[in-house]
Amino acid sequence: MNLIRLRIPAVLATLGLAGVVVAAQPAGASEAAAKHVLLISVDGLHQTDLAWYVSHHPDSALADLVHDGVNFTNAQTPFPSDSFPGMVGQVTGGNPKTTGVYYDDSWNHVLLPAGTTSCAGVAPGVEVTYFEQLDKNPLSIDAGQGLAGLPDSILSMTGNPTTLIDPTQLPVDPKTCKPVYPNQYLKVNTIFEVVRAAGLRTAWSDKHPAYQILGGKTNAIQDLFTPEINSNASNTDGQDWTKDNASTQIYDSFKVQAVINEINGFDHSGKNRVGTPNVFGMNFQTISTAEKLPNGGYQADGKTPSALLEGALGYINDKIAAMEAALKHRGLADNTTVILSAKHGQSPNTPSALTRIKDSTVIKAENAAWKAAGHKGDLVAFAVNDDGWLQWDNDTSQAAADFAKAFLLAYNGKGDGSDGKAIATDIQGSAKPYTSTGLSAVHAGADAANFTGVPFGDPRVPDVIGIAQVGTVYTGGTGKVAEHGGDNPQDRDVALVVSGGDVEGGKTVTSSVETTQIAPTILELLGLNPQALQAVKAEGTKVLPSIA
């Protein structure tokens, strides 16, 4: 049922925060449609996955969420379709051109190498490693906190994961000669900062301590639970939590319990009563793993989930049902809006389309060709290629970028110094020769900057951006049947549903929307001003339609 809309001062009074009414009601604020917003991001969840599950399970929690809410059937996540820009977009309202965040593993041409303590005369250029490499102990699910009894004790992990980041792994600012933490790297503010400025409570759960980036420069997430997903899982003999879907579900369940504890008015540990957050939620990894693993993905038609993926969808459904049950038990169901979406999709869905290409072989050949053309040293400084091609060069001139583009488009599988052609693999893992890079287009230099929307010479933007053909995945192994990061529809077309609270349900919106619109929508739902977000102002990001 719909509630009478409450002004923010009334919300604050119920929370015992009436003394901060001025901060809570900035110019441009509207009536609040919700007291709480629960954001659920499910890596890999395509709109087609959600539609398939709902049609086959009409009495499910996911079906209720869709039928009781606004279902956006044409939503896209930012490019590159990586977890970092995808999640940053949801909480800032901005694309990488505005946030400055292109990938969790990228390159910066002006920052100094990690570990630099004396900056005079140090050559700039550094890999920016905002993933598990930052952890004090990336092999432990507590990222090096030193908890006893892991993994069962993981809910005792700190809610301030900045303390678990090893500063010697961070890039260094040449102006201050100090490490640059992820939240300091972000160019704009986040919803958590706006919500905290209004005197309201914030919480979040994600997969690495590096996700403290989401709190913005003011570290505005009061309770940030970030168990390390790439740590050694206790039941997989030294492999991480993503190598087996049952392990991923165990991992995700810790975060689900954290959210339920928060619904019940505690912090993520369930030990300290702090009140239910006004903005909170989590990221699921279960669907992403089920789409990537060789025994997962989709059936031959590219639409029907494999048994593993169907089971993973069922797991997500059950956990969302558990969260909704907790909201109902606490009497919060009618004043909480749930937003379901994804950081990214995954590609390819059709098994026969898969071609795994060993990108290290291509890069080796590219550097060899550069040297053969009379240049010293390697052309490629760094590249990250999942199912897109992002390359940063040591020589940032347009001439060098043009050389890289010409090479990548003309590459025929030779020239890496080995005998014969490089080898790719198909869905069965069978070797096959290939005679291209698997790219359909290449943007280089000024064109790459223009494609992204930044000036040529921006120190963060890739010097070369390759758009992969559907089915191309850059990996030297056979452990994946899908990836993300690219620009094709299966990477970027994701589920998006807004349901509950004062949102009028039963609507389907087929017009194109972006997941960056989640950020201003959250503020609108809480009665706060979406224009308080810097990226929203810079890009003109709109509140999602049909929410009021």
Disulfide bonds with the S-S distance in Angstrom:
Cys119-Cys177 1.97
